[in-house]
Amino acid sequence: RSPRESRTRPFRARSRTMAPGGMMSRSRLKSVDFYRKIPKDMTEGTIPGSVISVMASLVIAMLLVSEISTYLTPQFNTRVVVDRSLDGDLMRINFNVSFPALSCEFASVDVGDAMGLNRYNLTKTVFKRPIDQNLNPLGPIQWERGGKQKPVEHADEMQHDKAQALVKYHVEEKARNPNADDHPLQVLELSPKTFESAKKQTTVLLVNFYAPWCPWSRRLDPVWKAAALEVHKKYPETLANKVRVAEVDCTKHEQLCVAQHVQGYPSVRVYTKGSDAVQGGGSHDHASYHGDRTVEAIVKFATDLLPEWKTTEAEEKKKQVEVRLPSDSHGGETVKKIDGPGCSVTGFVLVKKVPGHLWITASSDAHSFASNAMNTSHVVHHFYFGQQLSPSRKRYLEKFHKGVDEASSLGSLAAAGAGDGYYGKVEDVAKRSVSGATEDWHDKLANLRFTSLDGGTTHEHYLQTVLTTIKPWGANAGFNVYEYTQHSHFMKAEKESPRAKFFFDPSPMQIYVSEERQKFYHFITTLMAIVGGVYSVMGIADGAVHNGIAMLRKQNLGKQG
């Protein structure tokens, strides 16, 4: 043999020995098959097995649909932490409350907190609008721009004594010479029978609505009577166009004062051309004098409305004099326009995140109020903390609360007021408690009406707020929303004037809510678990049914061992 032949033989031998080894590797690979096949002619179908198979398919389909729905529906992950607000952070309170029987002339918003900070009669961020008893607007929005009003100047002790002496002198003179023609007319005392005729017969009529129990009324009384003498001296009875000064005792003629929407004492109304309209229009557009309460100031105010030269000229030409409207002759500090009996108070305030209160009541530094006659019934159009929610953010908040048990705000309020049923009641103006609706925890008081069934009733609302941070799925950052619970009740005001009180108590806890979706790998794992689990369980059930039927057949054939 050649050396070349001897070298190639071992290689061929190795090739022949490896061929069987390759076949053996494939057979070994088949040995690890988890899913061994049984020839079809060695299996048989059964009716129970078919029924169980159909049931298994239905269960798998139902669970798959449920799991896919869960995968497509985001879930909310909630955790509670200590409020992350910094020291000195402020919380905004937004409100819009309408009072059908509280005039904008005296409506005041006061704010205070547990740290002793109190602010009274806020005007910089508070707007007022006159309304009627049905909450319809009657005039433009009033904004005092945060300016401090000039305080009313009252007659000092010397001026007060001088006015008393003047009134006493004229009374005594008239008593000595009752038929003398040079006595000026004293202040007119009006009643419901003489009130309308006095308005029609007088070009300018100044009426002081007072109450004898009121200290401010008692202080103004001699000054007003002395001013009446001075004014009537300038405008004698012989003139066709004249100014008259009158007064009405509201304790004797209560209905007349109510009809003229008098809420504070003393209230000085200005009637020109038989009407108390400031700029024409309705018969309830009052011009209310808020100027200084001295004889000189009152006389100047009257003569500015109807100067003496105009009366003389009108007498010569025998024509009706043109009277200047109070709003034209004096500024807003002296004459205020009161369009209606009610007031809508709107605005916002910034407060520290500590327990505090917001009060809305009648307030004045120069008037008194009859607490038993005051009506603080009100409708809350909105009252919420923080910023107003956009429609998309509101939908996220509703989605978050969708699974929470719905509690009827109207029912809880009615229960709270049930014990004080004599004092007030609660109504849902917008009918929010409809089927399928979620509670608006951001603005729980919205569209609720609180009615006083008796005068002198104070309404208290206790609000517990909590800051909630919601992070929508896919968003880079979340948004903050304040939510609150609310409890209200009614009580008789004893040592203070009736008012609407809103107490707020911020929670030291903060809620973090993140919207999350199920991970895809978790979704796939669950699908496999559903299919495999149902298949295995149904297989066990099929085996049990098959063996049970076989045992019954053996027992019937007498082959049971």
Buried (B, 14 or more C-beta within 10 A) or exposed (E): EEEEEEEEEEEEEEEEEEEEEEEEEEEEEEEEEEEEEEEEEEEEEEEEBEEBBEBBEEBBEEBBEEBEEEBEEBEBEEEEEEBEBEEEEEBBBBBBBBBBBBBBBBBBBBBBBEEEEEEEBBBEBBBBBBBBEEBEBBBEEBBBEEEEEEEBEBBEEEBBEBBBEBBEEBBEEBEEEEEEEEBBBBBBEBEEEBBEEBBEEBBBBBBBBBBEEBEBBBBBBBBBBBBBBBBBBBBEEEBEBBBBBBBBBBBEBBEBBBEBBBBBBBBBBBBBBBBBBBEEEBEBBBBBBBBBBBBEBBBBBBBBBBBEEBBEEBBEEEEEBEBBBBBEBBEEEBBBBBBBBBBBBBBBBEBBBEBBBBBBBBBBEBBBBBBEBBBBBBBBBBBBBBEEBEEEBBEBBBBBBEEEEEEEBBEBBBEBBEEBEEBBBBBBEEEBBEEEEBBBBBBBBBBBBBBBBEBBBBBBBBBBBBBBBBBBEEEEEBBEBBBBBBBBBBBBBEEEBBBBBBBBBBBEEBBBBBBEBBEEEEBEEBBEEBBEEBBEEBBEBBEEBBEEEEEEEEEEEEEEE
